[in-house]
Amino acid sequence: GSITPLAGAQLHAADLAADGLGQFAHELDLARVLVRRGDVAHVLLYGASPALVSIEYSPASDSYAPWGVRASATSISLPGSETATIDIDSTGRMWLATEADATDNVVAYYSDAPYSSFSGPITVATGMNDDDISVVTAMPGNKIGVLWSNQNTRRFGFKIHADGADPATWSADEIPA
């Protein structure tokens, strides 16, 4: 099955996985991130007007439909961003990491279910090149982590946030080996 979450964009089931949700491909190759939780998939559509689309699989109809909790797309303003990633922490809070080209900083945004709007940006790291990128990931032990490249120092950086803590509270930079 397929749905049309935004004008000109369609998501198609490519391979129905054992969990019933499957893998998705974005017809316009703008889907950068897919986060699955049970039968619900949250997809960050990245392009001129980034948006979060959430869909759910219905085993009864063997099809996909907009998420019943939030059927419309959530617009996300990411001015000057080259790429962005999302993940959901143990409390259900969604995090988005990206670089802000205007400031050459790595920033994080966050949203609580049903992910209708994002708060932020929160500066996670400064002093990057405008071509550096970042990724956010949920980690064991109730933490969320952000990893980024820094072409100016020729190193990577990494910070951790404890799930449920103040969104602006992050660990010191842990420089990966």
N, C-alpha and C positions, 0 to 999 in steps of 0.2 A: 504494500500500500504506500501511498504518498500523501503528503499534505503540503499546503502552500503557506508557510509561516510569514513570509514577507513577499511583497510584489516581486516577481521574477526569480524567486528562490524556491527550490523544492528539495525535500529530503526524501531519499529512497532507501528502503531496506535492502541491503546488499547481501547479507548473510545472516540468517536467523540463528542466533547463538543459543546455547542450552538454557540460558536464563530468560529466553523469550524476547529479549530486546534487540539483539542483533547489532551489527556495525552499520554505520551510516556514511554516505558520501554526499557531499554537497554539489549540486549540479553546476554551480558557478565557481567551484573550488575556492570558496570563501570561508568554509567552516574550518576553523583553526583548532577548536577544542571540543571534545565531547566528554562530559562527566555523567556517568550512569549511576543511578541509585535505584535498585530494584527495577521496576518497569518504566521509570522516568529517566529521560535523557535531557541534559541541559547542554545546548550547543551555542557556542559563541560564534556568531557570524561576523567576520572581520572584513572591513572594507571602508568605503567612504563614510558610511553611517553604521558603525558597529551596533549590534543588538544581540541580546540573549533570547533564544527561543527554547522553550521547554515543551517536550512532547512525551506522550506515554503510549505504551504498547497495550493493546487490548487483545488478550488471547482468544476471547470469544469471537471477535470479528477478524482476527489475524491482520490487524491494521494499526496504524498510528494516527493519533489525533493530538491537537493541542492539549497540553496539560490542563486538567479540569480545575486545578487550583489557581492557575494564572494562564489564561488562554492567549493573551496578547504578548507580543514581543516587548522586551524592555530595552529601550534605547540607552546606549552608554557613550558618553562623550569622551573620546580619547585623542585630543588634539595632538598632532605631530607624532603619534605613536607608530612604530614600525611593525610591532607584533604584540600579542597579548595572550595570556593563558589563564584558565580558571581551574579551581578545585574547591571541594567542600570539606570543611574541617569536621571534627567529631561532634561539635554542637549543632551542626547543620548550617553554619555560616559559610556563604560562598565568598571566596577570595579571588581577585583578579590582579595579576602582576603585569606591568608593562614598563616601558621606558618613555619618559617624557622628553621628546627631542628639544623642546624650547629651553629646558633647563638641564638637559643631559643627566637626569636623575632616574633612578628606578623607583617606581611608586606602586603602591597597593591600594586597591579599592575593595570594599566589602559590602555584602548585602545579606540580610536575613530572609528566610523563607517568608513569602513566596517569591522573593527576588524581583520585586517590582521596581526597585531603585537601588542605586549604589551610593555609598558614602565614601568620601575621600577626595582627593588623593592623600595618602600618607607617604611621606618620603622614607624609603627604606635605605637607599644609598645615593651618594652624590659623586660627581666627578667623572662620569663616564663619557665615552665618545658617543656621538649621535647615531652610530651604527651598532652599538652594543644592544644585547637582548637579555631577557630574563624569563624565568619560569617559576610558577608557584606549584607546590605539591603538598598534599596532606601526608603526614608522617605518623608512624607508630608512636604511641605515648602521648596522644592528644596534643599534637603540635602541627603547625603549618610552616613550611619553609620556602624561602625565596632564594634562588640561585641566579647569578647574573655574570655576564662577561664584562671585563673592563679593559678595553684595548689601550687605554692610557697607561695602566700599570702592568699590562700583560699578565694579568691574573684573573681569577674568578673570585667572586665574593659570595657569601652565604649567611643568611640570618634566619633565626627561628622565632616564632611567635607561639606562646602557649594558648591553646584553645580556651576561650572564655575570658582571657585577660583583656585589659584595655586595648583597643585596636591599634593605638599608637605605640604600644610597648613591644619592642623587639630586642633580641639578644644583640650582643656586640658582634661585629663581623667576624665570622669564622672563615679564614682563608683556606680553601681546600688545597690539599697537596697536589 
